[in-house]
Amino acid sequence: MVKEIAKDDKELYQCEECGLHYAKKETAEKCEAWCREHKSCNLEIIKEAVKTENF
């Protein structure tokens, strides 16, 4: 299940398999499904990941 993280007016969604964060819940769900099935990350999906340094 994708984890929702909210701070101020922003929301991010985290893949609970690999820990990457996404702006769109659908992308985080795709990432999580891929990670769970293949035990790896998909470069086409993770290019949508966002940095959380300033979040």
Residue, then its C-alpha position, 0 to 999 in steps of 0.5 A: m500500500v502506497k504511503e501518503i505523506a503530507k506537509d503544508d499544502k504538498e502531498l507525496y506518495q511513497c513506494e513502500e517497497c523501495g522508498l522512492h517518492y512521487a507526486k502522483k499516487e498512480t505512479a507510486e502504485k505502479c512503482e510498488a507493483w513493479c518492485r514487488e513483482h520483479k524485486s527491482c526498480n523500473l527506470e521508466i517509472i523511477k524517472e518520475a521520482v521526486k527529491t524529498e530534501n526540501f519537503 
